[in-house]
Amino acid sequence: MKRVLIISPYFAPVNAADMHRVRMSLPYFKKFGWEAEVVCVNEKYVDLDMEPMFMQNISSKILIHRIKAFPKYFTIKFGLGSVALRSLWYYKTKVNQLLAEKKYDLVYFSTTQFPVCILGNYWKKKFNIPYVIDFQDPWHTEYYQDKPKNQRPKKYWLSYRLNKYLEPIALKNVSGLISVSKNYINDINLRYPKLKNLPHQIIPFSAEYKDFEVALKSKFRCLLNNNKKIKILYAGVVGSIMIDSISKILLAFKALPMEIQDRTELYFLGTSYAPKGTGIQSVLPIANLFKLANSIVEITDRLSFYNTLNHLKISDGLVIIGSDDLSYIPSKIYTYLLANKPIFSLLKQNSEGNNMLRNYTSIYQSNIEDDQTSINQSFLLYVNSIIEKKDAVIKNKIRFTPEIMTKQQTEVFNSAIG
């Protein structure tokens, strides 16, 4: 049995999107010949919400090493809040100890806290151990360079320069790459042509039926209004890169016949990454411009993972909204499919998310590039399908499971150590 050491700063019970790949894969690694251990940051040093129920589907036999990080209240004085930077020294110390004491075949970075990945190059030189990096998001990107300042992320000036400096260090001796998007791999190969022949695999985010089973057993506070209106839901962060698609879907809502519009509500839940109570609304200001505020509900505070699943199940329909970045692939696609609800999607025409959705029924697809009239017509058909209670997505058509996702990861592992 080969052994992999997984580096994932955020991990259960922390409610962070970038730890789900690891969480869902852990039950299946052994089936494909790999014993996995996880090194994560102790939740005491993380300022995200906790979801204790995550631990229900994680075997107690799996070793989870929880390390310290410099306290945020101290590092923030120097402008450093990132858990990756706060934990870097502790990662170096702990993993040095583990690699010296036991035989591991591979180090696997699966996180969007990318600065920790520079340690892969260090451990490769010190212990001659190969490492694989999983790009769940792009690391260094030029995407925001031509955007106005109000559309750039916080601390963009520093993060852009830091990422540009650290990424080549991390990739210098990398043994394999995994990504949710082929565009991320293409961009890496353009910047680092020597990596073109590395083992790599495009692996989208999966979803797990067991999570819905756990969610059904949980108590949750319903955020949908107690009325008989049709409730259409988008759950997830909304950024400046989604302004165009948000505007178009709200215009499509406004174009509904008044008798349908009056009986329909559109919900946007968990739209900000900001700490609870501090998020700035990004949908309602646009809804106010279109005089739709009475039909649109936006809650910026993030929902717990299982609370989100419950809201997907009690809604009447779901929407998937994309960005103006062709590389963007919504992490929630398979989760939405498992919720078994009618889906309306508005993504870039040639995006990977669009291509994935074409494999399933009950999806009303429009492209961000389409003219508004076409989007309006498609959205009307979608709402009518909810009213007429047409069959939703058939769950046995789901073709990408956590087991398949894990198998593809281990194929890269095997090539990386070969």
N, C-alpha and C positions, 0 to 999 in steps of 0.2 A: 504493500500500500504506500503510495507516494504521499508526501505531506506538503500542504500549502499554508503559508502564513498570510492571512488577509489583513490588509491595513485599511481600516474604515473608521476614521475619527468619530463620526456619528454612528451610533448603533443602539439597538433596543436596550432600554425602553425609550430612547429619545425619538421624538416624532419628527424625523427628517427624511425628506424624499430620497436622498442619495444612498440610504442604507438598505433600501428594500431589495435591491438586486442580491446583496449578500444574504439578507434574512430569508428570502425565498429559496435561495440555492442551497443553503446549509443542509437541509434534509436529504439532498440528492448527491452530494459530492462523493460519498463512499460508494454509491452504486457505480460510479464511473472511475473508481480506482484512486480516489483522492481523499485523504483525511484533512479536514480543515480546522484551523484555529484562527481566532479573530483577535486583533489588537485594536482596541478602541479607547476613546477618552472617557474617563469616569463621568457619569452624568452630573455629578456635583459641580463640574467645571463647564457645563454647557447651559446656555441661557434659552434653550428651546423648551417647548412643552413636552411633557412625558406621556407615554402611552403604555402603562404596565402590561396591558393585555397582549402586547407583542410577544412577550416571553412565553405565552401559552403554546406556541407552535415551534419553539426552539428547544431542542433536546438538551437536557442537563448534562449529557455526556460530552457536549461540545465545549472545548476549552475557550473561554473568553477572558483575555487579559485586559484589565481596565487600568489605564495609566492616568497620571496627573497631567495638569496643564497649568501654566501661570494664570493666576486669577484675572479675570477680565477687568475687574474694578481697578486693578493696578496697571495693566498694560494699556488700557484705554487712554490713560494719561499721555501716552506716547503715540496715540492714534492707531494702536494695534488691538483689534477686537477679534480677529479671525482665530478660530479654534485651531486651524492648521499651524499658524505661526506660534500660538501660545503653547502648543503641545510638541513642537518639533524636537526640542532638547530631550524631552521625556521619551518620545518615540525612539530617538537615537539610542538612548541609554537602555531601555527595556529590550528592544529588538537585538541590540548587540549581545545582551545577556542570553536571550533565547537562542540566537544563532550559534553562540559559543557552546551552549549546553546540549543542544539537540540537533539532529539531522533534519533539515528541511530541504525540499527540492525546488521550491519556488516561493517568491514573495509576490503577492497580488494586490495592487492598489485599486480599490473600487470606491471612489469618492469624488465629490466635486470640490473637496478641500485640497486643491492640487499642490500647494507648496510642499506638503509632506512627501510628494513623489520624488523630490530631489534626493531623498535618502536611498532610493533604489540604486542610483548610480554609486553612492557611497558603499552600500552593502555589497554590490557586485564586485567592487574593487577589494573590499576588506575580506569578504568571505567567499568570493567567486560564486555567488548564488544568482541565478537569473531572475528577472522580474518582469511582470506584465502590468501595463497601465490600462485602466478602463476609462474611456472618455464618455461619461454620461452627459457632459456639456462640453462645449469648446473651452480650452484653457486660454491661450493667447489668441485674441481675435482683433481684426481691424474693423469689425462691424460698426462700432460706435464712433470711429474717427471722424466721419463726415456728418455726425448727428449734432444738433444743437445741445448746449450744456444741460438744458432742462430735461433732455431725453436720455442723458447718460446716467449710469448707476452712481451711487454715492461713492466718494473717494476714487473716482475713475482715474484721475491723473496718476495717483500712486499705484493702483492695481494694474493699470495698463503697462506701466514701466516694470513693475515687479514681475508680472507674468511673462513679459517679453524676455526678461533676463533669466528667469528660473526654468521656463519650459525647455530650452535647449540643454540645460544641465541634466534635467530629469530624463530626457530622451536620448542622451548621448550613448548609453550602453543598454537600452531597453531591449528585451528579448521577444516581446510580442505585444500586440495592441488589440484592444476590444473597444467597440464604439457602438452607440445607439444609432448613429447616422453615418452613412458612407461619405457624406460631405465633410465630416470632421476628419476622417482618414485621408480624404483627397487633399484637404488643406495642409495636413501634417506632411504628406508626401511632397507637396510643393515646397514647403519650407525646409524639409530635410530629405532630399532625394535618396540618400543612402538607406532610408528606412523602407523603401518601396517593396523589398523582397522579404520583409519581416512577416512571420505568421500573424495573421489578423483575422478578425471575424466581426461582422455587423450583427449585433444582437439587440433587438428592441427590448423595451421593458415588458415584463410579463405581468400576469395577475393570477390570483389564487382563489379558488372557490372556498377554501377553508377560511379565508379572511371574512367572507360574507357570513359564514356559519358562526364565527366568533362575534361578528357585529350584531347578529340577530339576538344574541344572548346579552348584549350590553344595554345599559340604560343610557339614554341620550336626550338632550333637550332639543326639541324640534324647533327649527328656525323658520319654517314655512307658515304662512298665515293660515289661521283656522277658518277657511271659507271653502266654497265649492268651485273656485276658479281652477283652470288648468295651470299647473305649475311646471315650468320649464327651467332647468337648472344647469348652471355652469359652476363647477367647483374647482378652484385653483387660483393661483396668482395671476394678476393682470398687469403687464408692464407696458411701458411706452411703445414697445415694438408691436403692440396689439391694437393701437389706436385706430388704425384703418379698419381692421376686421370688426372691432367693437362697434364702430360707427355704422358699418354696413349692416350688421345684424340688427342694430337698433332701428335703422331706417326700414329694414324689412318688417320688423315688428310694427312700426308705425303705419306701414302700407297695408296691414291686415284690414279686412272689412271691419267696420266699427263694432258690429255685433260679435265678432270673434275676438277682437282686441279687448273689448270690455270684460270678457270672461277668461282672460289669459294674464298670467303674471310671469315675469322673467327674473330669475334669481341669480346673483353672482355672489358666491360664498367663499370666504377665505382669500380675498384678492390681494393681500399684502403680506410681505415677509416681516414687516415691522412688529416690534413687541406689542402685546395685547393692549388695545386702547389707544395706540399711537399711529395706526395706519392711516394713510391719506387716500380718500376715495378716488378711484380712477374711472369708474363707469358712470356714476350718478351725475358728475358734471356734464358729460356728453348727453345723458338722458335729459337733463334740464334744458340743454340747448334745443333738443328736439321736442320739448314739452311732453315728456314721457315719464316724469318722475313718479307719478302715481301708480304706474304699472311695473316699475323696476325696483327691485330690492337689492342693495349691495351691503354686505357685511365684510369689513376688511379683516377682522380677526380670523386667524387660521383655525379651522376645525380639527379636532382630533381625527386620526386616520379612520377609526371605526365609526365615528360620528358621521364622517363624510360618506362612508359606504351606506349607512342607514338612510342618509338623505338621498343618495342615488336611487335607493330602492323605493322610497315613498314618493318620489317625484313622478310626474306624468311623462316627462320627456327630458332628454339631455342634449346639450350643445357642446361641440368641440370647436374651439376658436384658435386659429393659428396666428402667426406673426408674419411680418414682411420679410423675414429671413428664411430663405429656401431650406436651410439646414435644420430649422426648428422641427422637432418631432414631439408631439404631445405625449407625456409619460402615461397619461391616463387612458389611452385608447383601449387596451384590453380590459381594464377595470370597468370602463363604460360598457363594453360589450357583455361582460359577465353580469352587469346589472339588469340586462334583458329589457331595456327600454328603447323606444324609438329615438333615433339619434339624428341630429342635424349637424353637419360639419361645414366649416368655412376655413379652408386651408389653401396654401399656394398650390397651383394646378399640378406641378411636377414634384411636389414634396413627397417624401417617403411616407408620411402619415396618410396622405391621400391614397397612395398606392396600397397601403395596408388595408384601408377601409373598403376598398373596392372588392375585397374578398368576402364581404358579409352582406346579408340582407337587411332590410329595414333601415338603411342609411340613406339619408337625403343629403347628397353632396353638392356643394357649390364651391366655386373657386374664388379666392380673393380678387383675382384679375377679372372676373365676370362683371358685366354691366349690372347696375343696381336693379334694373327691371327683372333680369333673369334670377338674381338672388331672391327678390321679392316673391316671384312665382314659386320657386323651390321651397321657400320657407312657408308659404301658404299651404302647399301640398303637405308639408311636414305636419303643420298644426292640424290640418284636416284629418290626417291619419291618426292623430291622437284622439280627436273628437269621435272618429268612427271606430276607435278601438281596434285598429288593424293589428295583426300579429307583429310582435317586436322581434328583436334578434333571437334566433334560435341558438341556445347555448352550446349545442354539440357541434356547431360550426367553428368554435374557437380552435385555432390551429397552433397556437403558441403557448405552451404551458411552462411553469417553472422547471419541470424536468427537462424539457427540450432546451431551455435557456442554459441550464447547468451543463448539459451534455456539450453544447457548443463552446462554453467557457473552457471545459476540460480538454477539448480538442486543441484549443490554443495553448493551454498549459503543456500538453504533451509535445507539441511542436516546439514550444519555447525551450524545453529542457532537452530536446533531442539532439 
